[in-house]
Amino acid sequence: MAYSLTLGTLSFLFAVIWGSPLIRFLRNQQIGETIRSDGPSSHLTKLGTPTMGGIMILVPTIVFNALLTLPVYPSILLPLAVSVGCGFVGAIDDWMGIKGRRGEQRGILARYKLAWLTIIAFLAALILYGIMDLHSMAIPTRPEKINIGLLYIPVATFIIVGSANAVNFSDGLDGLAASTSAIAFACVGVIAFLQGQMHLVTYCFSMTGAILAFLWYNAYPAQLFMGDTGSLAVGATLGTVFLMTGQWLLLPIIGIIFVSEALSVILQVAFFKWTGGRRLFKMAPLHHHFELLGWSEVQTVQRFWLIGMLAGMIGIAMALI
């Protein structure tokens, strides 16, 4: 644990030091955020803020773990590969969204992005099942695991893709996705420590350190946004490490904010179609609903991460029982 916490601190320091040069580079290249025209009017000031900040998270995590952890624990290659693959898909989407001409399709078409994420998740699920011999689920508060056989592959694929999209939906307010992701990775790192999976502990806390460094620049008012480069990679990797612990039923609890954000979008679309144009929420994802109810951006973020912290405490407690 001392080694893992130290590596997390190094990831934080590395990312914080090169954060300012990265922001200047992104700003000089005019890699800035676009804003939804139907969103809260207060968000218009964010137009042009540098995005693709997920690079700040991924580089130290990948470099430190590839050099220091991978030679000792080869299985860490899986979360590394998921981070790289989903980060690459997100980076292409961000780049196309920024550089696309007005009136043209911005970013990768949703169905193509989902297809690429599904391919990456399916390959990861095959490795988890076939090479790592993981094919069961742990029931919180019960010592025995349930073998679900080949069903594990589609379940694992769904968890990775779902986590990627859920974190992506949460990335809409300054500091929201980063703070809740840092909490989730720290919690799953503790669960991995309880299991003696030190390679996962190291990966989780190095990711936590890098996310906290990003949060240094993403705290309100944000100087840098995560973009799909970060949100897709962070979410998919979170789902992967939960699967590697076997405690993936705790993911909806520890990641309650991500689940709520994703469900709000699904329910909003379904209700809109079912009622012929009526809305269940003032706006989806859920954080915009509370903004339009009168909560300030800072209030919304702080209350969401407080809920995320409490949910993380409950999740760890259930893992201990």
C-alpha angles and dihedrals in degrees: 000000000000090000092047093049091047091051089049090053091049090051089052094049093045093050095044092050095053094036096091095048089048092052091049091050093049091047092049090051089049091237094158138154124264117216129220110248091216094052129100111302091232089070094065089085088065092066110125096014107147114265137184085075089148085089087073089058099041102045099060092038093051096040098047095044094044091051102036110021107030096062089058100034112032092183089072086075089082099063088039091055093045090051092050096043098047092039089055092051089048093048092053090049092049093047094049090046093053099041098038115114121250110276094021127107107282115216129348115324108264094241092052092047090049090048093054092046090049092051092051092045093047092052090048090050091052090053092047091050103035105032104023092038094227113154106136141078127227116227111219112245091015123096098211125076127221118232108222096178119200090355085078091075099060090038092053091046091052092048094052095045092042093050092049093053095041093056088044090056089050092056098091107096131054108274097355103111092035097050095045092044092051090052092049094049092047090051095049088046089058090049090051089050090054087054094047093243095141095170089062091045089055094048094047095050094044087054090047091052093049092048091051089052090052088048088058087069098029097056114112119318089033121219091187137026127215097226124188087297088073106024097053093045095044093047096046092046091049090055091047096053091046088054091049090056091050089228095105093134086071092059095084088051100046090037095044092135092055092047092049092050093050094045091050090057093046093047093045093054094043094048091046092054095041095051097038098247109343121128128227093198128030086243137344140261094058098246091065090052091060092045090055089049088062105269113136119237091252092049092050094050095045094047092047094051090046088056089046091052093050091047089051091053090051091048094052090046090054090050090054095052 
